[in-house]
Amino acid sequence: MTVEQDGREEVTLKPRQIRRIVALVSVVAVVGLAQGFATVIVGASLGATLSFFLARGVLRDRIAAMTAGNPRFAALDRAIAKEGGKIVFLVRLAPIFPFNLVNYAFGLTGVRPAAYVLANKQSIALDAAAEGDARILGRLVARADVVLTSDD
């Protein structure tokens, strides 16, 4: 939400947006706007990919043994394995799923690693742009009269 107040623009953000903006501003201060935005996207993608492989390597066999007799989990696992990239992309765009938990959860499924990595990177970039982080950052860089608030 954007409101004009006392000649300043006030923008209310979610906590995850604030974390992303702080990371982006920090990197931009060091390497510049375009390279900074790309670095943050790559960093988020690498972190998500590491979580995915950690879950895949450490927990996948244990979860498979625990859910061996569960037809609902087996059906879900098959669907995710078949349409992995699409499902990863759509889940990433839904704000109700916690980012870090989803990284581990997909590692426990049969989604192909290449499909996960590609869909994850695309959705992180799209999500960052759709949330307006780049536009807010541009306003912050262009002028110092933007006030950021959180609804928490």
C-alpha positions as CSV (number, residue, x, y, z in Angstrom):
1,M,0.0,0.0,0.0
2,T,1.3,3.4,-0.9
3,V,0.1,6.6,0.7
4,E,1.2,10.2,0.3
5,Q,1.8,11.8,3.7
6,D,3.5,15.2,4.3
7,G,4.9,15.2,0.8
8,R,6.5,11.8,1.4
9,E,5.5,8.5,0.0
10,E,4.8,5.8,2.7
11,V,5.0,2.1,1.6
12,T,3.8,-0.7,3.9
13,L,5.7,-3.9,3.4
14,K,5.6,-7.5,4.5
15,P,8.5,-8.8,6.6
16,R,9.9,-10.9,3.7
17,Q,9.8,-7.9,1.5
18,I,11.8,-5.9,4.0
19,R,14.4,-8.7,4.3
20,R,14.7,-8.8,0.5
21,I,15.0,-5.1,0.2
22,V,17.7,-4.9,2.9
23,A,19.7,-7.6,1.2
24,L,19.2,-5.9,-2.2
25,V,20.2,-2.4,-0.9
26,S,23.3,-3.8,0.7
27,V,24.4,-5.6,-2.4
28,V,23.5,-2.6,-4.6
29,A,25.6,-0.3,-2.5
30,V,28.6,-2.5,-3.2
31,V,28.2,-3.6,-6.9
32,G,25.5,-1.4,-8.5
33,L,21.8,-1.8,-9.2
34,A,21.6,-4.3,-12.1
35,Q,24.4,-6.5,-10.8
36,G,23.0,-6.2,-7.2
37,F,19.5,-7.3,-8.2
38,A,21.0,-10.3,-10.2
39,T,23.3,-11.2,-7.3
40,V,20.4,-11.3,-4.8
41,I,18.3,-13.5,-7.2
42,V,21.3,-15.9,-7.7
43,G,21.9,-16.0,-3.9
44,A,18.3,-16.8,-3.1
45,S,18.3,-19.5,-5.8
46,L,21.5,-21.0,-4.5
47,G,20.2,-21.1,-0.9
48,A,17.0,-22.7,-2.0
49,T,18.9,-25.3,-4.2
50,L,21.2,-26.2,-1.3
51,S,18.1,-26.8,1.0
52,F,16.6,-28.9,-1.7
53,F,19.6,-31.1,-2.0
54,L,20.1,-31.4,1.7
55,A,16.5,-32.7,2.0
56,R,17.0,-34.9,-1.0
57,G,20.2,-36.4,0.3
58,V,19.5,-36.7,4.0
59,L,15.8,-37.1,4.4
60,R,14.3,-38.5,1.2
61,D,14.9,-42.2,2.1
62,R,13.5,-41.8,5.6
63,I,10.4,-40.0,4.4
64,A,9.9,-42.6,1.6
65,A,10.0,-45.4,4.3
66,M,7.6,-43.5,6.5
67,T,5.1,-42.8,3.7
68,A,5.4,-46.2,1.9
69,G,1.8,-47.2,2.8
70,N,0.2,-43.8,2.2
71,P,-1.6,-43.7,-1.2
72,R,-2.2,-39.9,-0.9
73,F,1.5,-39.1,-0.5
74,A,2.4,-41.5,-3.3
75,A,-0.1,-39.8,-5.6
76,L,1.2,-36.4,-4.7
77,D,4.8,-37.5,-5.2
78,R,4.0,-39.0,-8.6
79,A,2.2,-35.8,-9.7
80,I,5.1,-33.6,-8.5
81,A,7.6,-35.9,-10.3
82,K,5.6,-35.7,-13.5
83,E,4.9,-32.0,-13.6
84,G,7.6,-30.8,-11.2
85,G,8.7,-27.6,-12.8
86,K,5.1,-26.3,-13.2
87,I,4.2,-27.2,-9.6
88,V,7.4,-25.6,-8.2
89,F,6.7,-22.4,-10.1
90,L,3.1,-22.2,-9.0
91,V,3.8,-23.0,-5.4
92,R,6.6,-20.4,-5.3
93,L,4.2,-17.7,-6.5
94,A,1.6,-18.5,-3.8
95,P,2.5,-16.4,-0.7
96,I,0.9,-18.8,1.7
97,F,3.7,-21.3,1.5
98,P,6.8,-20.5,3.6
99,F,9.9,-20.1,1.3
100,N,12.4,-22.2,3.4
101,L,9.9,-25.0,4.2
102,V,9.1,-25.4,0.5
103,N,12.8,-25.8,-0.4
104,Y,13.0,-28.8,1.9
105,A,9.5,-30.2,1.0
106,F,10.4,-30.3,-2.7
107,G,13.6,-32.1,-1.9
108,L,11.5,-34.9,-0.4
109,T,9.5,-35.4,-3.6
110,G,10.4,-36.9,-6.9
111,V,10.8,-33.6,-8.8
112,R,13.8,-33.6,-11.1
113,P,16.6,-31.4,-9.8
114,A,17.0,-29.5,-13.1
115,A,13.2,-28.7,-13.2
116,Y,13.3,-27.6,-9.6
117,V,16.3,-25.3,-10.1
118,L,15.0,-23.7,-13.3
119,A,11.4,-23.1,-12.0
120,N,12.7,-21.9,-8.6
121,K,15.1,-19.3,-10.2
122,Q,12.4,-18.1,-12.6
123,S,9.8,-17.7,-9.8
124,I,12.2,-15.9,-7.5
125,A,13.0,-13.4,-10.2
126,L,9.3,-13.0,-11.0
127,D,8.2,-12.8,-7.4
128,A,10.8,-10.1,-6.7
129,A,9.6,-8.0,-9.6
130,A,5.9,-8.6,-8.9
131,E,6.3,-7.6,-5.2
132,G,7.6,-4.3,-6.4
133,D,11.0,-4.7,-4.7
134,A,12.8,-3.3,-7.7
135,R,10.4,-0.4,-8.0
136,I,10.7,0.4,-4.3
137,L,14.5,0.1,-4.5
138,G,14.5,2.4,-7.5
139,R,12.6,5.0,-5.6
140,L,14.9,4.7,-2.6
141,V,18.0,5.2,-4.8
142,A,16.3,8.0,-6.8
143,R,15.2,10.0,-3.8
144,A,15.3,9.8,-0.1
145,D,11.7,10.7,0.7
146,V,10.2,7.2,0.8
147,V,9.3,5.9,4.2
148,L,9.1,2.1,4.7
149,T,6.7,0.7,7.3
150,S,5.7,-2.9,8.2
151,D,2.3,-4.0,9.1
152,D,3.7,-6.3,11.8
